[in-house]
């Protein structure tokens, strides 16, 4: 049976409890707390029931069919299982909902464990599997909920009519109630770990805005990573792009932050135990862009700045005239170096430029690089939200997930993991979900001066087989 929990008014109900033992005592005590009109019928009524505070009738006699007359609810709580079933059947014949305390399959409803406060109630139901555990969960909840919550509910109830008169807008009413609730019960903010770069902050603001639309308060916690501190060395010399992520994962596990925001392309293939990618936001354009000064002729471009081995291999493949040089720093810093003449051009992610509003600078020339040839890094253009796989906020964060972006990222990361590549290898992976539900996975790998590209496809709900096909198609690149 599937039980749906709902609350009902019982103060105007006539309730019959048949039985005078331990289980009857629990039912009598529960109903008396809600002001029901209660009658207990049993030949022997326990002292515990007699001591229950509250007004109710006790009749010492055997059960008779006429006892059902005028009742709204019946509870069969004797020590005789067959008698309990008979009482329930008789009640049902008369259209009266009934419960047999020892037979949930023969009951119209079951009893939750109830935490009753002056202004609110909390019910815990285990669908009859373990009433004892339901009671213990109720006790644990009682320990966790501060006493001021009860007063807060009362205050919100008293202001409800005023709010309803203030505005007809459901959204505005919800906002007002949410603000008042936050003031009174101090709902904690989700602490979001982020780097201090302009792009990291822009991406964090996107997530904060999205969470706030769900009524969730957030605050940014800036963490300076090893990658931020060492700006004069190529990333692959001291840990690759993972240096931007590992310290966030330590902060999540230690409880310093709740979630971390990453460019998915910077995330390592393996995540620590207990941590998961909870959600991916809708993907921005995943391709790369060749950026140069607007007055520079394409044929005069020679020194190209990039911090990526993948981009290094692909840009040199575009033209024998190009020579790549290592480039570090955030996007604005890189563009400053371009404008100072340290480089003739840069290769940057289009997504980052757009999120920073730097994709249409009047003094710069932008050339989109065809992603089918210049295959992006796995996860490029995707904002990933990382956090504990199971926590009090994980479900709320998972609700932000964009299914298409998430599926693409699983395919791209799956390929990287299958070939043993990390996020700074000369490997690209780009998955797209087509309108017919099929996924295309384009991948590339460069080694020994040679670049191999393959494309695999299949149903988007069968990512493992698509990845396996891509791996099987990938030739042995000379030099491996």
C-alpha positions as CSV (number, residue, x, y, z in Angstrom):
1,X,0.0,0.0,0.0
2,X,1.1,3.6,-0.6
3,X,0.2,6.1,2.1
4,X,-0.1,9.8,1.3
5,X,0.3,12.0,4.4
6,X,-2.2,14.8,5.0
7,X,-3.5,16.7,7.9
8,X,-7.2,16.7,8.9
9,X,-9.2,18.5,11.6
10,X,-10.2,16.1,14.4
11,X,-11.6,18.4,17.1
12,X,-15.1,18.0,15.6
13,X,-14.8,14.2,15.0
14,X,-16.3,11.4,17.1
15,X,-13.6,8.8,17.5
16,X,-13.9,5.3,18.9
17,X,-11.0,3.4,20.3
18,X,-11.8,-0.3,21.0
19,X,-9.2,-1.7,23.4
20,X,-7.7,-0.9,26.7
21,X,-4.0,-1.9,26.5
22,X,-0.7,-0.4,25.5
23,X,-1.4,0.3,21.8
24,X,-4.8,1.8,22.8
25,X,-3.0,4.1,25.3
26,X,-0.8,5.5,22.5
27,X,-3.8,6.3,20.4
28,X,-5.7,7.9,23.2
29,X,-2.8,10.1,24.2
30,X,-2.3,11.2,20.6
31,X,-6.0,12.1,20.0
32,X,-6.3,13.9,23.3
33,X,-3.5,16.2,22.3
34,X,-5.7,17.4,19.4
35,X,-9.0,17.9,21.2
36,X,-10.9,15.0,19.6
37,X,-14.3,13.7,21.0
38,X,-13.0,10.4,22.1
39,X,-14.6,7.2,23.5
40,X,-12.6,4.2,24.7
41,X,-14.5,0.8,25.0
42,X,-12.9,-2.2,26.6
43,X,-13.6,-4.7,29.3
44,X,-10.3,-3.8,31.0
45,X,-8.8,-0.3,30.7
46,X,-5.2,0.1,31.8
47,X,-4.1,2.6,34.4
48,X,-2.0,4.4,31.8
49,X,-5.1,5.3,29.8
50,X,-6.9,6.4,32.9
51,X,-4.1,8.8,33.7
52,X,-4.0,10.5,30.3
53,X,-4.8,14.1,30.6
54,X,-7.7,15.3,28.5
55,X,-11.5,14.8,28.4
56,X,-12.6,11.5,26.9
57,X,-15.2,8.8,27.8
58,X,-14.3,5.3,29.1
59,X,-16.8,2.5,28.9
60,X,-15.9,-0.9,30.5
61,X,-17.7,-3.5,28.4
62,X,-17.3,-5.8,25.4
63,X,-17.5,-4.3,21.9
64,X,-20.9,-4.4,20.2
65,X,-21.9,-3.4,16.7
66,X,-24.1,-0.6,18.0
67,X,-21.0,1.1,19.3
68,X,-20.2,2.2,15.8
69,X,-23.3,4.4,15.5
70,X,-22.4,8.0,15.0
71,X,-18.7,7.5,14.8
72,X,-16.4,9.3,12.3
73,X,-13.2,7.3,12.9
74,X,-12.7,3.8,14.4
75,X,-9.5,2.3,15.8
76,X,-9.5,-1.4,16.6
77,X,-6.8,-1.8,19.2
78,X,-7.6,-5.0,21.1
79,X,-5.2,-7.9,21.7
80,X,-7.4,-10.1,19.4
81,X,-6.3,-9.8,15.7
82,X,-9.4,-11.4,14.4
83,X,-11.7,-9.1,16.4
84,X,-9.7,-6.1,15.1
85,X,-10.3,-7.2,11.5
86,X,-14.0,-7.8,12.2
87,X,-14.3,-4.3,13.7
88,X,-12.6,-2.7,10.7
89,X,-14.9,-4.6,8.3
90,X,-18.0,-3.5,10.2
91,X,-16.9,0.1,10.2
92,X,-16.2,0.0,6.4
93,X,-19.6,-1.4,5.7
94,X,-20.9,1.8,7.4
95,X,-18.6,4.1,5.5
96,X,-16.4,4.8,8.5
97,X,-12.6,4.9,8.0
98,X,-10.9,2.4,10.4
99,X,-7.5,1.3,11.5
100,X,-6.4,-2.1,12.9
101,X,-3.3,-1.4,15.0
102,X,-1.9,-4.9,14.3
103,X,-2.7,-5.1,10.6
104,X,-1.7,-2.2,8.4
105,X,-2.9,-4.0,5.3
106,X,-6.3,-4.2,6.7
107,X,-6.5,-0.5,7.6
108,X,-7.7,2.6,5.8
109,X,-5.0,4.8,7.4
110,X,-2.0,4.5,9.7
111,X,-0.7,6.6,12.5
112,X,2.5,8.6,12.2
113,X,4.7,9.6,15.0
114,X,3.7,13.2,15.8
115,X,5.8,16.1,17.1
116,X,3.1,18.6,18.3
117,X,4.0,22.2,19.1
118,X,1.7,25.1,19.8
119,X,1.9,26.4,16.2
120,X,3.0,23.5,14.1
121,X,3.1,19.8,13.9
122,X,5.6,17.4,12.3
123,X,4.6,13.9,11.4
124,X,7.0,10.9,10.7
125,X,5.6,7.9,8.9
126,X,7.4,4.7,8.1
127,X,4.3,3.2,6.3
128,X,3.8,0.9,9.2
129,X,7.2,-0.8,8.7
130,X,8.7,0.4,12.0
131,X,6.6,2.5,14.4
132,X,9.4,2.4,16.9
133,X,11.9,3.9,14.5
134,X,9.3,6.6,13.5
135,X,9.1,7.6,17.1
136,X,12.9,7.8,17.4
137,X,13.1,9.9,14.3
138,X,10.4,12.2,15.7
139,X,12.5,12.6,18.9
140,X,15.6,13.4,16.9
141,X,13.7,16.0,14.9
142,X,12.5,17.5,18.2
143,X,16.2,17.9,19.3
144,X,17.2,19.6,16.0
145,X,14.4,22.1,15.6
146,X,15.1,25.2,17.8
147,X,12.3,26.3,20.1
148,X,12.1,29.8,18.5
149,X,10.7,28.1,15.3
150,X,7.4,27.6,17.1
151,X,7.2,31.3,17.9
152,X,8.2,32.2,14.4
153,X,5.4,30.2,12.9
154,X,2.9,31.9,15.2
155,X,4.2,35.4,14.2
156,X,4.0,34.5,10.5
157,X,0.5,33.2,11.0
158,X,-0.5,36.5,12.6
159,X,0.9,38.6,9.8
160,X,-0.6,36.3,7.0
161,X,-3.8,38.3,6.6
162,X,-1.9,41.6,6.4
163,X,0.3,40.2,3.6
164,X,-2.8,38.9,1.7
165,X,-4.3,42.3,1.8
166,X,-1.0,44.0,0.7
167,X,-0.8,42.4,-2.7
168,X,-2.6,40.1,-5.1
169,X,0.6,38.8,-6.6
170,X,1.4,35.3,-5.6
171,X,5.1,35.9,-6.3
172,X,5.2,39.0,-4.2
173,X,3.4,37.3,-1.4
174,X,5.9,34.4,-1.5
175,X,8.8,36.9,-1.4
176,X,7.4,38.7,1.6
177,X,6.7,35.5,3.5
178,X,10.2,34.2,2.6
179,X,11.9,37.4,3.8
180,X,10.0,37.2,7.1
181,X,10.8,33.5,7.6
182,X,14.5,34.1,6.9
183,X,14.5,36.9,9.6
184,X,12.9,34.7,12.2
185,X,14.4,31.3,11.8
186,X,17.8,32.3,10.4
187,X,17.9,29.9,7.4
188,X,21.6,29.3,6.7
189,X,23.2,30.4,3.5
190,X,24.8,28.0,1.1
191,X,28.5,28.8,1.1
192,X,29.8,28.7,-2.4
193,X,33.6,28.3,-2.9
194,X,35.1,30.3,-5.8
195,X,38.3,31.7,-7.0
196,X,38.8,35.5,-7.1
197,X,39.3,35.8,-10.9
198,X,36.8,37.8,-12.9
199,X,35.6,34.7,-14.8
200,X,35.3,32.6,-11.6
201,X,33.2,35.4,-9.9
202,X,31.1,35.8,-13.0
203,X,30.3,32.1,-13.1
204,X,29.6,32.1,-9.3
205,X,27.2,35.0,-9.8
206,X,25.3,32.9,-12.4
207,X,24.9,30.1,-9.9
208,X,23.9,32.4,-7.0
209,X,21.3,34.1,-9.2
210,X,19.9,30.7,-10.2
211,X,19.8,29.4,-6.6
212,X,18.1,32.7,-5.4
213,X,15.4,32.1,-8.0
214,X,14.7,28.9,-6.1
215,X,14.4,30.8,-2.9
216,X,17.9,29.7,-1.6
217,X,20.2,32.2,0.0
218,X,23.9,32.0,-0.8
219,X,27.3,33.6,0.0
220,X,30.6,33.4,-1.9
221,X,33.7,32.2,-0.1
222,X,36.8,33.1,-2.0
223,X,39.6,30.6,-1.9
224,X,43.1,31.3,-3.4
225,X,44.5,28.1,-4.9
226,X,48.0,27.0,-5.6
227,X,47.3,27.7,-9.3
228,X,46.5,31.3,-8.5
229,X,49.7,31.7,-6.5
230,X,52.1,30.3,-9.1
231,X,51.5,32.4,-12.2
232,X,55.0,32.2,-13.7
233,X,55.1,28.4,-14.5
234,X,53.1,26.3,-16.9
235,X,50.3,24.4,-15.2
236,X,51.5,21.0,-16.3
237,X,54.8,21.5,-14.3
238,X,53.0,21.5,-10.9
239,X,49.9,19.5,-11.2
240,X,47.9,20.7,-14.2
241,X,44.5,22.3,-14.0
242,X,43.7,20.2,-10.9
243,X,45.6,22.7,-8.8
244,X,42.5,25.0,-9.2
245,X,40.2,22.3,-7.8
246,X,41.8,20.2,-5.1
247,X,41.8,22.9,-2.4
248,X,38.0,23.4,-3.0
249,X,37.5,19.7,-2.5
250,X,39.4,19.8,0.8
251,X,37.2,22.8,1.8
252,X,34.0,20.8,1.0
253,X,35.1,17.7,2.9
254,X,36.1,19.9,5.9
255,X,32.8,21.7,6.0
256,X,34.3,25.1,5.2
257,X,32.1,25.4,2.1
258,X,29.0,23.6,0.9
259,X,29.6,23.7,-2.9
260,X,32.3,24.8,-5.3
261,X,31.9,26.3,-8.8
262,X,34.2,25.2,-11.5
263,X,34.7,25.5,-15.2
264,X,34.1,21.8,-15.9
265,X,37.1,21.6,-18.2
266,X,39.4,22.3,-15.2
267,X,38.1,19.3,-13.1
268,X,40.3,16.2,-12.7
269,X,39.0,12.9,-13.9
270,X,38.7,11.4,-10.4
271,X,36.8,13.0,-7.6
272,X,37.4,12.3,-3.9
273,X,35.2,9.8,-2.2
274,X,31.9,11.4,-1.1
275,X,32.1,14.3,-3.6
276,X,30.1,14.5,-6.8
277,X,29.3,16.9,-9.6
278,X,25.8,17.8,-8.4
279,X,24.7,19.9,-11.3
280,X,25.7,21.4,-14.7
281,X,24.3,24.6,-15.9
282,X,23.2,25.1,-19.5
283,X,26.3,25.0,-21.7
284,X,27.6,28.1,-23.2
285,X,29.3,27.9,-26.7
286,X,32.1,25.4,-26.2
287,X,34.5,26.4,-29.0
288,X,37.8,28.3,-28.9
289,X,38.5,31.7,-30.4
290,X,41.7,33.1,-32.0
291,X,41.9,36.7,-30.7
292,X,44.2,39.3,-32.1
293,X,44.4,43.1,-32.4
294,X,41.9,44.3,-35.0
295,X,44.6,46.1,-37.0
296,X,46.9,43.1,-37.3
297,X,46.8,41.2,-40.6
298,X,46.2,37.4,-40.3
299,X,49.4,36.7,-42.2
300,X,51.4,38.7,-39.7
301,X,50.3,36.5,-36.7
302,X,53.2,34.4,-35.5
303,X,53.5,34.2,-31.7
304,X,50.2,32.7,-30.3
305,X,49.7,32.5,-26.5
306,X,48.0,29.5,-24.9
307,X,48.3,27.7,-21.6
308,X,46.8,24.5,-23.1
309,X,48.7,21.6,-24.7
310,X,45.6,20.7,-26.7
311,X,45.4,24.2,-28.1
312,X,49.1,24.3,-28.6
313,X,48.9,21.2,-30.8
314,X,45.9,22.3,-32.8
315,X,47.0,25.9,-33.4
316,X,50.3,24.7,-34.8
317,X,48.4,22.3,-37.0
318,X,46.4,25.3,-38.4
319,X,49.5,27.0,-39.8
320,X,53.2,26.3,-39.9
321,X,53.6,30.1,-39.4
322,X,52.3,29.8,-35.8
323,X,54.6,29.4,-32.9
324,X,52.9,28.9,-29.5
325,X,54.2,30.4,-26.2
326,X,53.0,29.6,-22.7
327,X,50.4,32.0,-21.3
328,X,49.1,32.3,-17.7
329,X,46.8,34.7,-15.9
330,X,43.1,35.4,-16.0
331,X,41.3,36.4,-19.1
332,X,41.6,40.2,-18.7
333,X,45.3,39.8,-17.8
334,X,45.8,37.8,-21.0
335,X,44.1,40.4,-23.1
336,X,46.3,43.1,-21.5
337,X,49.4,41.1,-22.6
338,X,48.0,40.9,-26.1
339,X,47.4,44.6,-26.2
340,X,51.0,45.2,-24.9
341,X,52.4,43.3,-27.9
342,X,53.7,40.3,-25.9
343,X,51.7,38.0,-28.3
344,X,50.4,38.4,-31.8
345,X,47.3,36.4,-30.9
346,X,45.7,34.3,-28.1
347,X,43.5,31.2,-28.1
348,X,40.7,31.6,-25.5
349,X,37.5,29.8,-24.7
350,X,34.5,31.6,-26.3
351,X,32.4,30.8,-23.2
352,X,34.7,32.7,-20.9
353,X,34.8,35.8,-23.1
354,X,31.0,35.9,-23.3
355,X,30.5,35.5,-19.6
356,X,32.9,38.4,-19.0
357,X,31.3,40.5,-21.7
358,X,34.7,40.6,-23.5
359,X,33.6,39.0,-26.8
360,X,33.0,42.2,-28.7
361,X,35.9,44.6,-27.8
362,X,36.3,47.2,-30.6
363,X,40.1,46.9,-30.8
364,X,40.1,43.1,-31.0
365,X,39.5,40.7,-33.9
366,X,37.8,37.4,-33.1
367,X,38.0,34.3,-35.3
368,X,35.9,31.3,-34.2
369,X,37.8,28.0,-34.6
370,X,35.6,25.2,-36.0
371,X,35.0,22.9,-33.1
372,X,34.7,19.9,-35.4
373,X,38.4,20.3,-36.2
374,X,39.6,22.4,-33.3
375,X,37.9,20.1,-30.8
376,X,37.3,21.7,-27.4
377,X,38.5,20.4,-24.0
378,X,36.2,18.1,-22.2
379,X,33.6,20.2,-20.3
380,X,34.5,23.4,-22.0
381,X,31.6,25.9,-21.7
382,X,30.0,24.1,-18.8
383,X,29.7,25.4,-15.3
384,X,29.9,22.5,-12.9
385,X,28.7,22.6,-9.3
386,X,30.7,20.2,-7.0
387,X,29.6,19.2,-3.5
388,X,29.0,16.3,-1.1
389,X,27.1,13.6,-2.9
390,X,24.7,13.4,0.1
391,X,24.0,16.5,2.3
392,X,21.1,18.7,3.4
393,X,21.5,20.8,0.3
394,X,22.5,18.3,-2.4
395,X,18.9,17.7,-3.7
396,X,18.3,21.4,-4.0
397,X,21.5,21.9,-6.0
398,X,20.8,18.8,-8.2
399,X,17.5,20.4,-9.2
400,X,19.5,23.0,-11.1
401,X,21.0,20.4,-13.4
402,X,20.7,20.9,-17.2
403,X,20.2,17.3,-18.5
404,X,21.8,17.9,-21.9
405,X,24.9,19.6,-20.5
406,X,25.2,16.9,-17.8
407,X,24.9,14.1,-20.4
408,X,27.6,15.8,-22.6
409,X,29.9,16.2,-19.7
410,X,29.5,12.5,-18.6
411,X,30.4,11.4,-22.2
412,X,33.4,13.8,-22.5
413,X,34.8,12.9,-19.0
414,X,34.1,9.3,-19.7
415,X,36.3,9.3,-22.8
416,X,39.1,11.1,-20.9
417,X,39.0,8.5,-18.1
418,X,38.8,5.6,-20.6
419,X,42.1,6.6,-22.3
420,X,43.8,7.6,-19.0
421,X,44.0,11.3,-19.9
422,X,43.8,14.2,-17.4
423,X,42.5,17.7,-17.9
424,X,45.8,19.0,-19.2
425,X,46.6,16.3,-21.7
426,X,46.6,17.0,-25.5
427,X,43.1,15.5,-25.8
428,X,39.8,17.1,-26.8
429,X,36.2,15.8,-26.4
430,X,33.0,17.4,-27.5
431,X,29.6,15.8,-27.2
432,X,26.3,17.1,-28.6
433,X,22.8,15.8,-28.2
434,X,20.8,15.9,-31.4
435,X,17.1,16.6,-31.8
436,X,16.4,12.9,-32.5
437,X,17.9,12.0,-29.1
438,X,21.2,10.7,-30.5
439,X,24.5,11.9,-29.2
440,X,27.6,12.7,-31.3
441,X,30.9,12.4,-29.5
442,X,33.9,14.0,-31.3
443,X,37.3,13.4,-29.8
444,X,40.9,14.1,-30.7
445,X,44.3,13.1,-29.3
446,X,47.7,14.5,-30.2
447,X,51.0,12.8,-29.6
448,X,54.4,12.6,-31.3
449,X,53.5,15.4,-33.8
450,X,50.4,13.6,-35.0
451,X,46.7,14.3,-34.3
452,X,43.9,11.6,-34.5
453,X,40.2,12.5,-34.6
454,X,37.3,10.2,-34.5
455,X,33.5,10.6,-34.1
456,X,31.2,8.1,-32.3
457,X,27.4,8.2,-32.0
458,X,24.5,6.5,-30.4
459,X,21.5,7.0,-28.2
460,X,22.1,9.7,-25.6
461,X,20.9,7.4,-22.8
462,X,23.6,4.9,-23.6
463,X,26.7,7.0,-23.0
464,X,29.0,4.1,-22.0
465,X,28.6,2.5,-25.4
466,X,29.3,5.8,-27.2
467,X,32.5,6.2,-25.2
468,X,33.5,2.7,-25.9
469,X,33.0,3.2,-29.6
470,X,35.1,6.4,-29.5
471,X,37.9,4.6,-27.7
472,X,37.8,1.6,-30.1
473,X,38.0,3.9,-33.1
474,X,40.9,5.9,-31.8
475,X,44.0,4.7,-33.7
476,X,47.4,4.2,-32.1
477,X,49.0,7.6,-32.5
478,X,52.6,7.3,-33.7
479,X,55.0,8.2,-30.9
480,X,52.8,6.7,-28.0
